[in-house]
Amino acid sequence: MIKYPYARPNVTSNDVIAVVKAMKNQFLTDGEIIKSFENDLSKAFKVKNSIVCNSGTAALHLIYKSLGLKKGDGILTTPITFLATANAAKMCDANVYFSDVDPNTGLMIPELIEEKLKNKKLKIKIVTIVHLGGRICNLEKISIITKKYKCFLVEDACHAPGAIYKTRNKQTTRVGSCKYSIASSFSFHAIKHITMGEGGCITTNNDNLSKKLKLKRSHSMQKNKKNIFNKPWYYEIEELGWNYRASEINCALGRSQLKRLSKILKTREKIAELYYKELHKFKYIEFPKNAFKPNSNAWHLFTILIDFKKYNLKRSNIIMQLEKKGIGSQVHYIPIFNQPFYKTKNKENFNGSLEYYEKNLSLPMYETLNRENVKFISNALKKIITKSLK
């Protein structure tokens, strides 16, 4: 039995009260709760528009379609991400290209992004960066590059709601504010910082984009556009849309959890500091570069790096031994170019991604972990590694 999964939701009594209250309302969808939730998100992320939908995947698909992504166009993203970042573009019949990452961070590198954008044959329309594990990409530099090549910059911020980005001039901006991007996507899946059970949202400062997103979220259906023959039931569509709406029940849970986001971020940071205290002197474990810079990591994941090849260790054995101790762990992520659907032959162009993939391991990270839990997990891991080296 897994006592300490790598991630776990935290649903409080206040969350339950909010959900039950929503279930007693007349409207279980398209009511007032989603509007209030969107307003709360805009205030939390300091952004003009927030559009709630039913998953992070839906959020990405809506962004891509609303930006006009189509067959013949390309997006550039990281291979070290969940499938949805790329799949949402394939759902638009677009081409997906990958830029290698820094093996020490798992994040996209401005210079390598520009190298790809120089190839005009790729017709890259959108660059989607991923704040992996809660660690933030170099938004300032990447924004300059995407503007230079006239591409849209999109943030897949599913791991980093509310994280703080610091510029070279030590100015700060919040992830989700879209200061550097056209839009940001978030997931409120069960194991994210805040959950709707299943859900997501988009933030943007572009009012026209916001209107398109809201329209496509509900079949692109326009009501009362024309009052033909005085028919109040009249509606029409001019382009394809989808049912990406979130229910009032899901929004009630998300809205209740959002109130705790600042506290959740601080709690996760404290848990990360506890892990650091227990593990940083153990020579076989390293951490992603700059992971512990103050207030710059949302700590969706607690990632460690182990050179399994150098020490002749098998990651699968470490994971299975942890499982026997009741400890869950995970690898984030299998490079997308290794998936049969995206199979890429020229892997020599992705040495950074392969190195990061081969070294990373995610340990339990969730709000209810305490000092004793972290100590137990850390000691178990150190003992397993030490024993495996003999």
C-alpha positions in Angstrom: 0.0 0.0 0.0 1.3 3.5 -0.9 1.1 5.6 2.2 3.0 8.5 0.6 1.9 8.9 -3.1 3.9 11.3 -5.2 0.9 13.7 -5.2 -2.3 13.9 -3.3 -5.3 16.4 -3.3 -6.3 18.2 -0.1 -10.0 18.7 0.1 -11.1 20.6 3.3 -14.4 20.8 5.1 -14.9 24.3 3.6 -14.4 22.9 0.1 -17.1 20.3 0.8 -19.5 23.0 2.1 -18.9 25.0 -1.0 -19.6 22.0 -3.3 -22.8 21.0 -1.4 -24.1 24.5 -1.6 -23.5 24.6 -5.4 -25.4 21.3 -5.8 -28.4 22.9 -4.1 -28.5 25.8 -6.6 -31.0 26.0 -9.5 -28.1 26.0 -12.1 -25.5 23.3 -12.0 -23.8 24.7 -15.1 -23.6 28.2 -16.7 -24.5 29.9 -13.4 -23.0 32.6 -11.2 -20.3 30.5 -9.6 -18.2 30.2 -12.7 -18.4 34.0 -13.2 -17.3 34.6 -9.6 -14.5 32.0 -10.0 -13.2 33.7 -13.2 -13.2 37.1 -11.4 -11.3 35.7 -8.5 -8.7 34.2 -10.8 -8.2 37.5 -12.6 -7.6 39.2 -9.3 -5.3 36.4 -8.0 -3.2 36.4 -11.2 -3.4 40.2 -11.8 -4.7 39.7 -15.4 -7.6 41.2 -17.3 -9.4 38.0 -18.4 -9.8 34.5 -17.0 -11.7 31.8 -18.9 -12.5 28.6 -16.9 -12.9 25.3 -18.8 -13.0 21.6 -18.0 -9.3 20.6 -18.3 -5.8 21.9 -18.9 -5.9 20.1 -22.3 -9.1 22.0 -23.2 -7.4 25.2 -22.2 -4.5 24.6 -24.6 -6.7 23.5 -27.4 -8.9 26.6 -27.0 -5.8 28.8 -27.1 -4.3 27.2 -30.2 -7.6 27.3 -32.1 -8.4 30.8 -31.1 -5.0 32.0 -32.2 -5.7 30.5 -35.6 -3.5 27.5 -35.5 -4.2 25.2 -38.5 -2.9 22.7 -40.9 0.5 23.8 -42.2 1.3 25.8 -39.1 3.8 24.7 -36.5 4.2 25.0 -32.8 7.5 24.8 -30.9 7.5 23.3 -27.5 9.5 21.2 -25.1 9.7 17.4 -25.3 9.8 17.3 -21.5 6.2 17.9 -20.8 2.9 16.1 -20.5 1.4 14.9 -23.7 -1.4 17.5 -23.7 1.0 20.4 -24.6 1.7 18.8 -28.0 -1.5 16.8 -28.5 -3.6 20.0 -28.3 -1.7 21.3 -31.4 -2.2 18.0 -33.2 -5.9 18.4 -32.5 -5.6 21.5 -34.7 -3.9 19.5 -37.4 -0.8 21.5 -36.9 2.9 20.3 -36.9 4.7 19.9 -33.6 8.4 20.7 -33.3 10.6 20.3 -30.2 13.3 22.4 -28.8 15.9 20.8 -26.6 16.1 21.7 -22.9 18.8 22.5 -20.3 19.7 19.1 -18.8 20.2 20.9 -15.4 16.7 22.4 -15.3 14.5 20.6 -17.8 13.5 24.0 -19.1 13.5 25.4 -22.7 16.6 27.5 -23.5 16.2 30.9 -25.3 19.1 30.3 -27.6 17.8 26.9 -28.8 14.3 28.3 -29.3 15.8 31.0 -31.6 17.8 28.4 -33.5 14.6 26.6 -34.3 12.7 29.8 -35.2 15.4 30.7 -37.8 14.2 27.8 -39.9 11.3 29.5 -41.7 10.3 26.3 -43.4 8.8 25.1 -40.1 6.3 28.0 -40.2 6.2 28.1 -36.4 3.2 30.2 -35.3 3.2 29.5 -31.6 6.0 28.9 -29.0 4.6 27.1 -26.0 6.9 27.1 -23.0 6.4 24.9 -19.9 7.2 25.9 -16.4 8.2 22.4 -15.5 7.5 21.3 -11.9 6.9 24.9 -11.0 10.2 26.3 -12.2 9.9 29.3 -14.4 11.4 29.7 -17.9 13.3 32.8 -18.9 10.2 34.7 -19.8 11.9 38.0 -20.5 14.4 36.6 -23.1 12.0 34.2 -24.7 9.4 37.0 -25.1 12.0 39.1 -27.0 12.8 36.2 -29.3 9.2 35.3 -30.1 8.4 39.0 -30.9 11.5 39.1 -33.2 10.2 36.2 -35.2 6.5 37.3 -35.0 5.3 34.2 -33.1 2.8 34.0 -30.3 4.2 33.1 -26.9 2.0 30.8 -24.8 2.7 29.7 -21.3 1.8 26.2 -20.2 1.7 27.2 -16.6 -0.2 24.1 -15.3 2.6 23.5 -12.7 3.1 27.1 -11.6 0.0 29.0 -10.7 0.9 32.1 -8.8 4.7 31.7 -9.0 6.8 34.8 -9.1 9.1 35.6 -12.0 12.0 38.0 -11.4 13.4 40.0 -14.3 17.0 41.0 -14.8 16.1 44.4 -13.2 14.7 42.5 -10.2 11.2 43.5 -11.1 8.6 40.8 -10.3 5.6 39.6 -12.1 3.2 36.7 -11.3 2.8 33.7 -13.6 -0.6 34.0 -15.1 -0.4 37.8 -15.5 0.6 37.3 -19.1 3.0 40.2 -19.0 5.2 38.4 -21.5 2.7 36.0 -23.3 -0.5 36.2 -25.2 -2.1 33.6 -22.9 -1.4 31.2 -20.1 -3.0 27.8 -19.5 -3.6 26.2 -16.2 -4.8 22.8 -15.0 -6.9 22.2 -12.0 -6.6 18.5 -12.1 -6.9 16.5 -8.9 -3.2 16.6 -8.0 -2.4 20.2 -8.9 -2.0 23.1 -6.4 -5.7 23.8 -6.5 -8.2 21.3 -7.9 -11.6 21.3 -9.5 -11.5 17.5 -9.6 -11.0 18.0 -13.3 -10.7 21.5 -14.7 -8.5 24.3 -16.1 -8.4 27.9 -17.1 -6.9 30.4 -19.5 -5.6 33.9 -18.6 -5.0 36.6 -21.2 -4.9 40.4 -21.4 -6.2 40.3 -25.0 -9.9 41.1 -25.0 -10.5 39.9 -28.5 -8.8 36.6 -27.7 -10.9 36.3 -24.6 -14.1 36.6 -26.5 -13.0 33.9 -29.0 -12.1 31.6 -26.2 -15.4 32.0 -24.4 -17.3 31.4 -27.7 -15.4 28.3 -28.6 -15.7 26.9 -25.1 -19.5 26.4 -25.8 -19.8 25.2 -29.3 -19.2 28.7 -30.8 -22.9 29.2 -30.2 -24.1 32.8 -30.4 -27.5 33.5 -28.9 -29.6 36.5 -29.7 -27.2 37.6 -32.4 -30.2 38.2 -34.7 -33.7 38.5 -33.5 -35.2 36.7 -36.5 -39.0 36.8 -36.6 -39.0 37.7 -32.9 -37.8 34.2 -31.9 -36.1 34.4 -28.5 -34.8 30.8 -28.8 -32.7 31.6 -31.9 -29.0 30.8 -31.9 -26.4 30.2 -34.6 -22.8 29.1 -35.1 -20.3 30.4 -37.7 -17.4 28.1 -36.9 -16.7 25.0 -34.9 -16.6 25.0 -31.1 -16.7 22.4 -28.3 -18.3 21.6 -25.0 -15.4 22.6 -22.8 -17.6 24.2 -20.1 -17.0 23.4 -16.4 -19.9 22.7 -14.1 -20.9 25.0 -11.2 -20.0 22.1 -8.9 -16.4 21.9 -10.2 -16.1 25.7 -10.1 -17.3 25.8 -6.5 -14.5 23.4 -5.5 -11.9 25.4 -7.5 -13.1 28.7 -6.1 -12.9 27.5 -2.5 -9.4 26.1 -3.1 -8.2 29.3 -4.8 -8.6 31.2 -1.5 -5.8 29.1 -0.1 -3.4 29.4 -3.0 -0.9 31.7 -1.3 -0.9 29.4 1.8 -0.5 26.3 -0.4 2.5 27.9 -2.2 4.2 28.7 1.1 3.5 25.2 2.5 5.0 23.6 -0.5 8.1 25.8 -0.3 8.5 24.7 3.4 8.2 21.1 2.4 10.9 21.6 -0.3 13.2 23.2 2.3 12.7 20.1 4.6 13.7 17.8 1.7 16.7 20.0 1.0 17.8 19.8 4.6 17.6 16.0 4.6 19.1 15.3 1.1 21.5 18.1 0.1 24.6 16.5 1.8 23.9 13.1 0.2 26.4 13.0 -2.6 24.4 10.9 -5.0 21.5 13.3 -5.2 21.4 16.7 -6.9 18.6 19.2 -7.6 17.6 21.1 -10.7 19.7 24.2 -11.1 18.2 27.3 -9.4 15.3 25.2 -7.9 15.7 26.8 -4.5 15.9 30.5 -5.5 13.5 32.2 -3.1 9.8 32.5 -4.3 10.7 31.4 -7.9 9.4 27.9 -7.7 5.8 26.9 -7.2 6.9 23.3 -6.2 4.3 21.3 -8.1 6.9 18.6 -8.2 9.9 17.9 -5.9 12.4 16.7 -8.4 15.8 15.2 -7.7 18.5 14.3 -10.2 20.5 11.1 -9.9 23.2 10.0 -12.4 21.9 6.4 -12.5 24.4 5.5 -15.2 27.4 6.9 -13.4 26.6 5.0 -10.2 25.4 1.9 -12.0 21.9 2.2 -10.5 18.6 1.1 -12.0 15.9 3.7 -11.6 13.2 1.1 -11.8 14.7 -0.8 -8.9 14.8 2.4 -6.8 11.2 3.1 -7.6 10.1 -0.4 -6.7 12.1 -0.4 -3.5 10.5 2.9 -2.5 7.1 1.4 -3.3 7.8 -1.4 -0.9 8.3 1.2 1.8 4.9 2.8 0.9 6.5 5.7 -1.0 5.3 6.7 -4.4 7.6 8.3 -7.0 7.3 9.2 -10.6 9.4 10.3 -13.7 8.5 13.6 -15.4 8.5 13.1 -18.3 9.1 10.5 -21.0 10.3 12.8 -23.8 7.4 13.2 -26.2 9.6 12.4 -29.2 9.9 8.8 -27.7 6.2 8.3 -28.0 5.2 6.1 -31.0 2.9 8.8 -32.3 5.7 11.4 -32.3 8.6 9.1 -33.0 11.7 11.2 -33.9 14.8 9.7 -35.6 17.3 12.5 -35.0 17.6 12.2 -31.2 21.1 13.6 -31.3 19.5 17.0 -31.4 17.9 16.3 -28.0 20.8 15.4 -25.7 19.7 17.8 -23.0 16.2 16.3 -22.9 17.5 12.7 -22.8 20.0 13.5 -20.0 17.3 15.2 -18.0 14.9 12.3 -18.5 17.5 9.7 -17.6 18.3 11.5 -14.3 15.1 12.8 -12.9 12.9 11.4 -10.2 9.9 13.0 -8.5 9.4 12.4 -4.7 6.1 12.9 -2.8 5.1 16.6 -2.8 1.7 17.7 -1.4 0.3 20.0 1.1 -0.3 17.6 4.0 3.2 16.2 4.2 4.9 17.1 7.5 8.5 17.0 8.9 8.3 13.4 10.0 7.0 12.3 6.6 9.8 14.0 4.7 12.4 12.6 7.1 11.0 9.1 6.6 10.9 9.4 2.8 14.4 10.9 2.6 16.0 8.3 5.0 14.3 5.5 3.1 15.6 6.8 -0.2 19.2 7.3 1.1 19.2 3.7 2.5 17.9 2.2 -0.7 20.6 4.0 -2.8 23.4 3.1 -0.4 22.3 -0.5 -0.3 22.0 -0.6 -4.1 25.6 0.7 -4.5 27.1 -2.3 -2.7 
